Amino acid sequence: MAHRHLSRSVVLQTLFEWDFEHTQKEDIEPIFQRNIDEFAPGSNDRPFMDGLLHTVIDKQKDLDILIEKAAPDWPLEKISIVDRNILRIGLAELLFADRSEVPPKVAINEAIELAKSFGGETSGKFVNGVLGAVYKEMGEPGKDEKPKPKKKYGDVPDDELPLIRLAGAVVYAHHEGETYLALVHDVFGHWTLTKGKVEGKESDEECLAREALEELGVPIEIKEKLGQNAYNTYHPEQGKIRKQVTYFLAEAPFQELTLEKKEEKGGLDDVRWFRLADILDLNFYDDILPIVTKALTMLAEGEKTVKAR
């Protein structure tokens, strides 16, 4: 709707001035009011503008981490002020807006329109790439709300796309007669498994040992392979890519978990031990749940064998 495009434009102008002038967060209100008076006098959409602006301001740290994760070749300070604030607006709506009011695809399309209106020649493509990558990682919520032909990744077969290898693990520990799983929580609201990108000639096992120390703060012992997930996504610089995650079952000592290097672990905000009985009540990604279920079955069978002895 036209008035919402204007409202987003006012929020963008406010964020641009705030970012450009390095103004303190508490000083943004006069800038905001001046822009409303100048560009949207008499607007009845003030609640929407208020909500969007303060979501961006309050969640700025998490939004910036996600931008850096989705565009790893573009440090935040090297992204133009216009583009990075459009990305903040788009991510704020994509992640935190009421989806009945702003569906995910609307959030992305509106950000692209802002980029075309206020950004540079390549801003629209860049914003589309970053937000599209985050949307894919979220599991594409709402993608089936309107029946449309599924997007194709051009004519390139999956096995010819650039491959990014990752390794992940269902990490468990035994404590006082019970089995626990170590899970990490992301800013999308999901509990998930520790995982990371396999670097260079690193093996999956070496990758997991490193990631477990960074994301959990504990050493692990890999027991066996659980399976693989693979999916296509979009990298803002590389274009269409394919990610392949190999999952393992791994044991760790039952000790305090610490989310180390939190600033570098883009999008993660918590880590905890959970009893097996409590696991299936948690909010998992659809593609993670079969891996977790398989691990739970194997662990339960192992407990039965031990008790039988």
C-alpha positions in Angstrom: 0.0 0.0 0.0 1.2 3.5 -0.9 0.9 4.9 2.6 3.0 2.0 4.0 5.7 2.7 1.5 5.7 6.3 2.6 5.9 5.2 6.3 8.8 3.0 5.6 10.5 5.8 3.7 10.1 8.1 6.8 11.7 5.4 9.0 14.5 4.9 6.5 15.2 8.7 6.4 15.3 8.8 10.2 17.7 5.8 10.4 19.9 7.3 7.7 20.3 10.6 9.6 20.8 8.8 12.9 23.4 6.4 11.4 25.2 9.2 9.4 25.5 11.6 12.3 26.3 8.8 14.8 23.5 10.1 17.0 22.8 8.4 20.3 19.7 6.2 20.3 17.9 8.4 22.8 18.3 11.4 20.5 16.5 9.8 17.5 12.9 11.0 18.5 13.4 14.6 17.4 14.8 13.4 14.0 11.8 11.1 13.7 9.3 13.8 14.5 10.9 16.2 12.1 10.7 13.7 9.2 7.1 12.9 9.9 6.2 16.6 9.9 8.2 17.1 6.6 7.3 14.0 4.7 4.1 12.6 6.2 2.1 15.4 7.9 -1.3 14.3 9.0 -0.5 10.6 8.5 -2.6 8.2 10.5 0.1 5.5 10.2 2.1 6.8 13.2 1.7 3.5 15.2 3.2 1.5 12.3 6.1 3.9 11.9 6.7 4.0 15.7 6.7 0.2 15.9 9.1 -0.3 12.9 11.6 2.3 14.0 11.8 1.1 17.6 12.1 -2.5 16.5 15.1 -1.6 14.4 16.6 0.4 17.2 16.0 -2.2 19.9 17.1 -5.2 17.8 19.9 -3.4 16.0 22.7 -5.6 17.5 20.9 -8.9 16.4 20.0 -7.4 13.0 23.6 -6.4 12.3 24.9 -9.8 13.3 22.5 -11.4 10.8 23.5 -9.0 8.0 27.2 -9.9 8.6 26.3 -13.6 8.5 24.2 -13.3 5.3 26.8 -11.1 3.6 30.1 -12.4 4.9 32.2 -10.6 2.2 30.7 -7.3 3.1 31.7 -5.9 6.5 28.9 -3.8 7.9 30.9 -0.5 7.7 31.5 -1.1 4.0 27.8 -1.4 3.2 26.4 2.0 2.3 24.4 3.7 5.0 21.3 3.5 2.9 21.6 -0.2 2.1 22.4 -1.3 5.6 19.4 0.6 7.1 17.2 -0.8 4.4 18.5 -4.3 5.4 17.7 -3.5 9.1 14.2 -2.5 8.2 13.7 -5.5 6.0 15.0 -7.9 8.6 13.0 -6.3 11.4 9.8 -6.9 9.4 10.9 -10.3 8.2 11.7 -11.5 11.7 9.5 -9.5 14.2 6.5 -8.2 12.3 3.0 -9.7 12.7 2.9 -12.0 9.7 -0.8 -11.5 9.2 0.0 -7.8 8.7 3.3 -8.0 6.9 3.9 -11.5 5.3 7.6 -12.4 4.8 7.5 -11.9 1.0 5.9 -8.5 1.5 8.7 -7.5 3.9 11.3 -8.5 1.3 9.6 -6.9 -1.6 9.1 -3.6 0.3 12.8 -3.5 1.2 13.7 -4.1 -2.4 11.4 -1.2 -3.5 13.2 1.1 -0.9 16.5 0.0 -2.3 15.4 0.8 -5.9 14.1 4.2 -4.8 16.9 5.3 -2.4 19.9 3.1 -3.1 22.4 2.7 -5.8 22.3 0.8 -9.1 22.9 -2.6 -7.5 21.2 -2.0 -4.2 18.0 -3.8 -5.1 19.9 -6.9 -6.1 22.1 -6.8 -3.0 19.1 -6.4 -0.6 17.2 -9.1 -2.4 20.2 -11.5 -2.0 20.8 -10.8 1.7 17.1 -11.0 2.7 16.5 -14.0 0.5 19.3 -15.9 2.1 17.9 -15.1 5.6 14.4 -16.1 4.5 15.7 -19.4 3.2 17.5 -20.1 6.4 14.2 -19.4 8.3 12.6 -22.3 6.3 10.7 -19.9 3.9 7.7 -19.3 6.2 4.5 -18.6 4.3 5.9 -19.8 1.0 2.8 -21.9 0.3 0.2 -19.4 1.3 -0.3 -18.5 -2.4 0.1 -21.3 -4.9 2.8 -20.3 -7.3 5.2 -22.3 -9.4 8.3 -23.1 -7.4 11.3 -20.9 -8.1 13.9 -22.7 -10.1 17.6 -22.2 -9.6 18.0 -21.5 -13.3 19.0 -24.4 -15.4 21.9 -25.4 -13.2 21.6 -29.0 -11.7 22.0 -29.2 -8.0 25.3 -31.2 -8.3 26.8 -28.4 -10.4 26.1 -25.6 -7.9 28.9 -24.3 -5.6 28.9 -26.6 -2.6 29.3 -25.4 1.0 30.0 -28.2 3.4 28.9 -28.0 7.0 29.1 -30.5 9.9 26.7 -30.6 12.8 26.1 -32.8 15.9 23.4 -34.0 18.3 25.5 -33.6 21.5 24.5 -35.6 24.5 25.7 -36.2 28.0 24.7 -38.6 30.9 24.2 -37.2 34.3 22.7 -38.8 37.4 21.0 -41.6 35.5 19.5 -39.2 32.8 20.5 -38.3 29.3 20.6 -34.6 28.2 21.0 -32.9 24.9 23.0 -29.7 24.3 21.1 -27.3 22.1 21.7 -23.7 20.8 19.0 -21.1 20.4 18.9 -18.6 17.5 17.3 -15.2 17.1 14.6 -16.8 14.8 13.2 -18.5 18.0 14.3 -22.0 17.2 16.4 -24.5 19.2 18.9 -26.2 16.9 22.1 -28.2 16.7 25.6 -27.0 16.9 27.1 -26.8 13.4 29.7 -25.0 11.4 31.3 -24.6 8.0 34.0 -27.1 7.2 37.1 -25.0 6.4 39.8 -25.9 3.8 41.1 -29.5 4.2 39.5 -29.8 7.6 37.5 -33.0 8.2 33.9 -33.1 9.5 35.2 -34.3 12.8 37.8 -31.6 13.1 35.2 -29.0 12.2 32.8 -30.3 14.9 35.5 -30.3 17.6 36.2 -26.7 16.9 32.5 -25.7 16.7 31.6 -27.5 19.9 34.2 -25.5 21.8 32.9 -22.2 20.3 29.2 -22.8 20.5 29.0 -25.1 23.6 32.2 -24.6 25.5 32.8 -28.4 25.9 34.9 -31.0 24.2 33.0 -33.8 22.3 33.6 -37.4 21.3 31.9 -38.3 18.0 30.1 -41.7 18.2 28.5 -42.2 14.8 27.0 -40.6 11.7 23.3 -39.7 11.8 22.7 -38.5 8.2 22.8 -35.5 5.9 20.6 -32.6 4.9 21.1 -30.6 1.7 19.3 -27.5 0.4 19.8 -24.7 -2.1 20.1 -21.1 -1.1 21.3 -17.7 -2.3 24.6 -16.1 -1.4 24.7 -12.3 -2.0 28.1 -12.5 -3.7 28.3 -16.1 -5.0 24.7 -16.3 -6.2 23.0 -19.7 -6.1 24.8 -22.2 -3.9 24.1 -25.6 -2.3 24.6 -26.3 1.4 25.2 -29.8 2.6 25.2 -30.6 6.4 26.5 -33.9 7.7 25.2 -34.7 11.2 26.8 -36.9 13.9 25.9 -38.2 17.3 28.5 -37.0 19.8 29.0 -37.3 23.6 30.2 -34.6 25.9 30.9 -34.2 29.6 27.9 -32.8 31.6 29.3 -29.5 32.5 28.3 -25.9 32.3 27.7 -24.7 28.7 29.0 -21.4 27.5 28.3 -19.7 24.2 31.8 -18.5 23.4 32.6 -16.0 20.7 29.0 -14.9 20.8 29.5 -11.9 18.5 31.0 -14.2 15.9 28.3 -16.9 16.1 25.9 -14.9 14.1 22.3 -15.3 15.2 22.8 -17.5 18.3 21.8 -16.1 21.7 21.5 -19.1 24.1 22.8 -22.6 24.9 21.3 -25.1 27.3 21.1 -28.8 28.4 17.7 -30.4 28.0 16.5 -33.7 29.3 15.4 -36.2 26.6 11.8 -36.1 28.0 11.6 -32.3 27.2 13.2 -32.3 23.8 10.2 -32.8 21.5 8.2 -29.9 23.1 10.8 -27.5 21.7 10.6 -25.4 18.6 12.8 -27.1 15.9 13.3 -26.4 12.2 11.5 -29.0 10.1 14.7 -30.4 8.6 16.4 -30.7 12.0 13.6 -32.7 13.6 14.2 -36.0 11.8 17.9 -35.9 12.8 17.0 -35.2 16.4 14.3 -37.9 16.4 16.8 -40.4 15.1 19.3 -39.5 17.7 16.7 -39.8 20.5 15.7 -43.3 19.2 19.4 -44.4 19.3 20.0 -43.0 22.7 16.8 -44.6 24.1 17.8 -48.0 22.6 21.3 -47.5 24.2 19.7 -46.9 27.6 17.6 -50.0 27.3 20.7 -52.1 26.4 22.5 -50.7 29.5 19.6 -51.5 31.8 19.2 -55.0 30.4 22.8 -55.7 31.3 
